[in-house]
Amino acid sequence: MDTVVSGIRSTGNLHLGNYFGAVKNFVQMQHKSNCFFFIADWHSLTTHPTPADLHDNVKRVLAEYLACGIDPEKASIYVQSDVPEIPELYLLMNMNAYLGELERTTSFKDKARKQPENVNAGLLTYPVLMAVDILIHKAQKVPVGKDQEQNLEMARKFARRFNNTYGEETFPIPQAYSFSGEFVKIPGLDGSGKMGKSEGNAICLIDDPKDIRKKVMKAVSDSGPTEMNQEKPEAIHNLFTLMDVVSTKDTYDFFNDKYNNCEIRYGDMKKQLAEDIINFTSPIRERILDISKDDEYLSKVTRLGAEKARESAAKTLEEVRKLIGFRKF
């Protein structure tokens, strides 16, 4: 059985992009693979959250994971900071990560540009910690989107480097993986790019119907096609992509035909899209609210997840320590 590892930063709420791009696959993977799904609270420290925000964000994401269908009895769902073996392996891997290669990563350059007043060491070594999250469980598969492919390549590089340095095939070389065989990229409502927490273009699973309607009706569109079967511009293609994942095929085909015949009324389409999103997210939203109230259950889940994750991580770390030369006398 393959081992699968994936995590999400404990910042903001899960949105439709997270769900269709990752969590939906996680729910299916947990029945077929040895899955470790974690909440990356150490990663979130690069943006210096307050202690209260850090705690609340972890709780929020945990409740959302569970509400989406991840079963703590089938998958190991844990909080990154509950596994102290991770920072030790992070330290050891940092000794073989080089300044030049870290400075060249897209993630570092993007973050340094967006937050020039806070270019901390954690941002620079972010790919190393991400690699350790994967390698500490000897994962063979990692569900990633296009924007994370470079960081996964860094994890492969660090695995090969360690294996070559110490003459052992300690770490499998992790591969990008999607349960459906293709990566799903959910666009944002701003007419370009993907849906993201920090871009202000997302529909969150916890959003109430009023907010969803307001967001969708403000989504970027245009004045409509001027020719039959005209190619859709990016903003309009994005609306249809959203409709494709939340609406019925008949609904999608109806509005697609209207577009191709130059009869589309975006107001009608957005109203329908908003209602279909509400129908999809409402059951998840109700489960999130219920689970968030049950601190005892959430605590039980994190304890169980930490036990499973630490058992796996400890085995890997002990093997690494022996190979490097740290011996017990």
C-alpha positions as a printed NumPy array, in Angstrom:
array([[  0.   ,   0.   ,   0.   ],
       [  1.456,   3.368,  -1.05 ],
       [  2.024,   6.075,   1.539],
       [  0.463,   9.444,   0.668],
       [  1.298,  12.701,   2.478],
       [ -0.289,  16.104,   2.092],
       [ -0.741,  19.17 ,   4.259],
       [ -2.41 ,  22.532,   4.297],
       [ -1.321,  25.749,   5.996],
       [ -3.406,  26.767,   8.995],
       [ -4.37 ,  30.133,   7.528],
       [ -7.887,  31.121,   6.567],
       [-10.766,  28.827,   5.688],
       [-10.89 ,  25.987,   3.195],
       [-12.48 ,  27.077,  -0.074],
       [-13.854,  25.395,  -3.181],
       [-10.369,  25.333,  -4.696],
       [ -9.026,  23.407,  -1.701],
       [-11.958,  21.02 ,  -1.811],
       [-11.957,  20.11 ,  -5.496],
       [ -8.199,  20.456,  -5.896],
       [ -7.257,  18.354,  -2.889],
       [ -9.671,  17.387,  -0.116],
       [-12.146,  15.553,  -2.363],
       [ -9.264,  13.355,  -3.49 ],
       [ -8.105,  12.873,   0.097],
       [-11.491,  11.424,   1.04 ],
       [-11.117,   8.825,  -1.713],
       [ -7.422,   8.144,  -1.11 ],
       [ -7.917,   7.288,   2.56 ],
       [ -9.636,   4.042,   1.547],
       [ -6.845,   2.894,  -0.774],
       [ -3.57 ,   4.277,   0.63 ],
       [ -1.699,   4.812,   3.886],
       [ -2.558,   8.497,   4.246],
       [ -1.032,  11.219,   6.405],
       [ -2.899,  14.524,   6.221],
       [ -1.547,  17.317,   8.379],
       [ -2.257,  20.921,   9.314],
       [  0.933,  22.889,   8.674],
       [  1.009,  25.274,  11.599],
       [  4.819,  25.566,  11.559],
       [  4.645,  26.717,   7.947],
       [  2.161,  29.42 ,   8.918],
       [  4.713,  31.002,  11.284],
       [  6.438,  32.641,   8.307],
       [  3.672,  35.256,   8.415],
       [  3.86 ,  35.716,  12.218],
       [  0.279,  34.95 ,  13.343],
       [ -0.732,  35.835,  16.889],
       [ -0.984,  32.883,  19.31 ],
       [ -4.776,  33.198,  19.381],
       [ -5.008,  33.253,  15.598],
       [ -2.675,  30.283,  15.272],
       [ -4.754,  28.189,  17.678],
       [ -8.082,  29.19 ,  16.165],
       [ -6.858,  28.598,  12.612],
       [ -5.664,  25.089,  13.421],
       [ -8.985,  24.261,  15.044],
       [-10.875,  25.696,  12.066],
       [ -8.975,  23.743,   9.429],
       [ -9.192,  20.536,  11.466],
       [-12.968,  20.868,  11.748],
       [-13.215,  21.572,   8.018],
       [-11.094,  18.535,   7.106],
       [-13.326,  16.319,   9.218],
       [-16.519,  17.881,   7.88 ],
       [-15.389,  17.154,   4.325],
       [-15.185,  13.449,   5.096],
       [-11.657,  12.65 ,   6.227],
       [-11.962,   9.772,   8.71 ],
       [ -9.397,   9.808,  11.553],
       [ -9.82 ,   6.046,  11.899],
       [ -8.75 ,   5.493,   8.267],
       [ -6.221,   8.298,   7.73 ],
       [ -3.705,   9.9  ,  10.062],
       [ -4.856,  13.503,  10.43 ],
       [ -2.553,  15.487,  12.682],
       [ -1.195,  18.888,  13.59 ],
       [  2.366,  19.399,  12.346],
       [  3.609,  20.859,  15.633],
       [  2.482,  17.721,  17.519],
       [  5.304,  15.753,  15.847],
       [  8.677,  16.895,  17.314],
       [ 10.589,  14.482,  15.078],
       [  9.878,  16.818,  12.138],
       [ 12.056,  19.769,  13.288],
       [ 14.982,  17.451,  14.025],
       [ 14.908,  16.009,  10.509],
       [ 14.403,  19.575,   9.239],
       [ 17.653,  20.607,  10.957],
       [ 19.532,  17.634,   9.5  ],
       [ 18.196,  18.254,   5.978],
       [ 19.08 ,  21.948,   6.188],
       [ 22.748,  20.934,   6.463],
       [ 22.569,  19.628,   2.905],
       [ 20.402,  22.384,   1.405],
       [ 22.264,  25.164,  -0.351],
       [ 21.634,  28.888,  -0.295],
       [ 21.639,  29.334,  -4.066],
       [ 19.043,  26.659,  -4.775],
       [ 16.761,  27.926,  -2.019],
       [ 16.99 ,  31.529,  -3.202],
       [ 16.039,  30.456,  -6.731],
       [ 12.76 ,  28.793,  -5.757],
       [  9.65 ,  30.503,  -7.072],
       [  7.908,  30.31 ,  -3.697],
       [ 10.727,  32.189,  -1.96 ],
       [ 10.98 ,  34.877,  -4.632],
       [  7.197,  35.399,  -4.628],
       [  6.953,  35.64 ,  -0.851],
       [  9.974,  37.927,  -0.597],
       [  8.371,  40.246,  -3.136],
       [  5.003,  40.263,  -1.359],
       [  6.39 ,  40.764,   2.155],
       [  9.754,  42.583,   1.768],
       [  9.686,  43.649,   5.419],
       [  9.525,  40.004,   6.557],
       [ 11.979,  37.938,   4.507],
       [ 12.764,  35.494,   7.294],
       [ 14.843,  32.316,   7.331],
       [ 11.657,  30.26 ,   7.454],
       [ 10.667,  31.582,   4.035],
       [ 14.077,  30.665,   2.643],
       [ 14.044,  27.12 ,   4.019],
       [ 10.32 ,  26.576,   3.404],
       [ 11.063,  23.907,   0.736],
       [ 13.219,  22.002,   3.211],
       [ 10.47 ,  21.816,   5.812],
       [  8.   ,  20.844,   3.102],
       [ 10.376,  18.105,   1.972],
       [ 10.725,  16.836,   5.537],
       [  6.932,  16.696,   5.93 ],
       [  6.952,  14.261,   3.009],
       [ 10.158,  12.322,   3.613],
       [  9.636,  11.662,   7.314],
       [  6.84 ,   9.235,   6.41 ],
       [  8.723,   7.916,   3.342],
       [  5.847,   8.95 ,   1.121],
       [  5.683,   7.605,  -2.412],
       [  2.913,   9.947,  -3.525],
       [  2.136,  13.6  ,  -2.842],
       [ -1.061,  15.264,  -4.118],
       [  0.076,  18.661,  -5.406],
       [ -1.16 ,  21.3  ,  -7.786],
       [  0.853,  23.053, -10.474],
       [  1.987,  25.795,  -8.093],
       [  3.629,  23.272,  -5.752],
       [  5.416,  21.145,  -8.339],
       [  8.73 ,  22.965,  -7.829],
       [  8.632,  22.356,  -4.079],
       [  7.927,  18.667,  -4.712],
       [ 10.911,  18.601,  -7.079],
       [ 12.995,  20.043,  -4.239],
       [ 11.822,  17.197,  -1.999],
       [ 12.922,  14.711,  -4.638],
       [ 16.275,  16.473,  -4.883],
       [ 16.824,  16.345,  -1.107],
       [ 15.844,  12.654,  -1.019],
       [ 18.317,  11.772,  -3.769],
       [ 21.032,  13.882,  -2.151],
       [ 20.625,  12.129,   1.201],
       [ 20.523,   8.688,  -0.44 ],
       [ 23.66 ,   9.446,  -2.45 ],
       [ 25.515,  10.976,   0.486],
       [ 24.953,   8.09 ,   2.877],
       [ 24.905,   5.247,   0.373],
       [ 21.488,   3.956,   1.262],
       [ 18.091,   4.099,  -0.428],
       [ 16.617,   5.572,   2.737],
       [ 13.983,   7.74 ,   1.093],
       [ 11.681,   6.817,  -1.776],
       [ 11.579,   9.488,  -4.49 ],
       [  8.069,  10.991,  -4.047],
       [  5.891,  11.489,  -7.089],
       [  3.072,  13.934,  -7.799],
       [ -0.268,  12.202,  -7.559],
       [ -3.951,  12.801,  -8.104],
       [ -6.576,  10.163,  -7.407],
       [ -8.498,  11.046, -10.562],
       [ -5.372,  11.085, -12.718],
       [ -5.531,  14.815, -13.371],
       [ -5.098,  17.938, -11.282],
       [ -8.179,  20.088, -10.758],
       [ -7.566,  23.831, -10.766],
       [-10.511,  25.837,  -9.484],
       [-10.417,  29.456, -10.681],
       [-11.117,  32.497,  -8.55 ],
       [-13.923,  34.989,  -9.027],
       [-11.638,  37.807, -10.117],
       [-11.338,  36.685, -13.717],
       [ -7.889,  35.155, -13.655],
       [ -5.692,  32.711, -11.798],
       [ -6.734,  30.131,  -9.266],
       [ -8.929,  30.446,  -6.205],
       [ -6.775,  31.322,  -3.207],
       [ -7.055,  32.257,   0.455],
       [ -4.968,  35.396,   0.153],
       [ -6.244,  36.621,  -3.201],
       [ -9.719,  37.619,  -1.994],
       [-11.322,  35.662,  -4.84 ],
       [-12.504,  32.563,  -3.006],
       [-15.779,  31.   ,  -1.925],
       [-15.171,  29.311,   1.413],
       [-16.924,  26.153,   2.545],
       [-18.077,  27.992,   5.667],
       [-19.585,  30.961,   3.766],
       [-23.281,  31.504,   4.392],
       [-25.737,  31.73 ,   1.468],
       [-25.919,  35.516,   1.595],
       [-22.153,  35.879,   1.24 ],
       [-22.005,  33.312,  -1.548],
       [-24.672,  35.115,  -3.577],
       [-22.915,  38.436,  -3.068],
       [-19.522,  37.052,  -4.124],
       [-20.805,  35.256,  -7.209],
       [-22.845,  38.187,  -8.455],
       [-19.695,  40.34 ,  -8.262],
       [-17.642,  37.815, -10.237],
       [-15.877,  39.262, -13.277],
       [-17.685,  38.786, -16.595],
       [-17.906,  40.727, -19.876],
       [-20.481,  42.159, -22.273],
       [-21.111,  38.774, -23.875],
       [-20.053,  36.956, -27.053],
       [-20.356,  38.679, -30.429],
       [-20.013,  35.567, -32.606],
       [-21.554,  32.105, -32.55 ],
       [-19.376,  29.493, -30.785],
       [-16.881,  32.155, -29.831],
       [-13.975,  31.063, -27.658],
       [-14.596,  31.992, -24.043],
       [-12.263,  34.593, -22.518],
       [-10.586,  33.565, -19.263],
       [-13.078,  35.24 , -16.925],
       [-16.037,  33.541, -18.606],
       [-14.234,  30.229, -18.878],
       [-13.707,  30.468, -15.105],
       [-17.439,  30.825, -14.457],
       [-18.138,  27.76 , -16.569],
       [-15.388,  25.822, -14.783],
       [-17.081,  26.546, -11.459],
       [-20.443,  25.555, -12.877],
       [-18.955,  22.333, -14.203],
       [-18.01 ,  21.134, -10.696],
       [-21.094,  22.23 ,  -8.705],
       [-23.997,  22.118, -11.174],
       [-25.743,  19.337, -13.044],
       [-24.675,  18.537, -16.597],
       [-28.05 ,  19.773, -17.881],
       [-27.525,  23.135, -16.19 ],
       [-24.027,  23.48 , -17.587],
       [-25.156,  22.497, -21.081],
       [-28.056,  24.952, -20.958],
       [-25.85 ,  27.966, -20.259],
       [-23.111,  26.729, -22.558],
       [-25.623,  26.563, -25.404],
       [-26.828,  30.049, -24.53 ],
       [-23.258,  31.303, -24.742],
       [-22.571,  29.579, -28.054],
       [-25.787,  31.069, -29.49 ],
       [-24.935,  34.57 , -28.225],
       [-27.979,  34.511, -25.936],
       [-26.195,  34.297, -22.582],
       [-27.374,  36.498, -19.722],
       [-24.624,  36.443, -17.139],
       [-26.943,  37.649, -14.401],
       [-29.085,  34.532, -14.824],
       [-26.043,  32.318, -15.   ],
       [-24.546,  33.796, -11.826],
       [-27.825,  33.418,  -9.934],
       [-27.978,  29.747, -10.893],
       [-24.297,  29.234, -10.096],
       [-24.711,  30.815,  -6.653],
       [-27.651,  28.553,  -5.794],
       [-25.785,  25.459,  -6.968],
       [-22.767,  26.412,  -4.862],
       [-25.039,  26.944,  -1.85 ],
       [-26.657,  23.536,  -2.372],
       [-23.232,  21.963,  -2.51 ],
       [-21.606,  23.733,   0.457],
       [-24.559,  23.903,   2.882],
       [-24.264,  20.301,   4.209],
       [-20.512,  20.756,   4.667],
       [-21.053,  24.1  ,   6.393],
       [-23.506,  22.547,   8.85 ],
       [-21.015,  19.777,   9.702],
       [-18.22 ,  22.33 ,  10.19 ],
       [-20.327,  24.299,  12.66 ],
       [-21.287,  21.151,  14.594],
       [-17.759,  19.738,  14.779],
       [-16.266,  23.107,  15.769],
       [-18.369,  23.055,  18.938],
       [-17.04 ,  19.653,  20.041],
       [-13.631,  20.397,  21.586],
       [-13.463,  16.96 ,  23.185],
       [-13.808,  15.243,  19.82 ],
       [-11.27 ,  17.561,  18.179],
       [ -8.778,  16.88 ,  20.964],
       [ -9.289,  13.137,  20.585],
       [ -8.685,  13.356,  16.836],
       [ -5.425,  15.289,  17.243],
       [ -4.129,  12.872,  19.898],
       [ -4.884,   9.868,  17.708],
       [ -3.302,  11.522,  14.689],
       [ -0.185,  12.541,  16.588],
       [  0.306,   8.99 ,  17.862],
       [  0.142,   7.549,  14.35 ],
       [  2.345,  10.259,  12.854],
       [  4.985,  10.051,  15.594],
       [  5.219,   6.278,  15.314],
       [  5.989,   6.622,  11.604],
       [  8.292,   9.637,  12.029],
       [ 10.308,   8.097,  14.867],
       [ 11.223,   5.069,  12.761],
       [ 12.49 ,   7.264,   9.935],
       [ 14.41 ,   9.605,  12.229],
       [ 16.137,   6.748,  14.037],
       [ 17.276,   5.307,  10.704],
       [ 18.555,   8.716,   9.581],
       [ 20.419,   9.355,  12.844],
       [ 22.247,   6.023,  12.57 ],
       [ 23.226,   6.642,   8.945],
       [ 24.57 ,  10.104,   9.738],
       [ 26.567,   8.767,  12.656],
       [ 24.636,   9.737,  15.774],
       [ 25.023,   6.644,  17.952],
       [ 23.751,   5.782,  21.385],
       [ 26.418,   4.59 ,  23.836]])
